[in-house]
């Protein structure tokens, strides 16, 4: 009667939950876990690369600014009044290969 119906219903519910729990094969689950670990490491690499790109851009900008300041300094009229102008020193250095 009623007790047998309740037992069968509980058994059906348990079977359904067992199916849901095992819907992904263990091998597939392991592959997904390995993929997740790889993606975490790859994300870390991308974060590092992003930081390095920002650093490179900042250094390029500083380099451009320093070049501009150096050109202003080398082009200044006061340098022509010196006994040994900086341009003469730089010219000798570039000729010696330094």
Helices and strands as residue ranges (DSSP letters): H 2-21, H 26-75, G 77-81, H 86-95
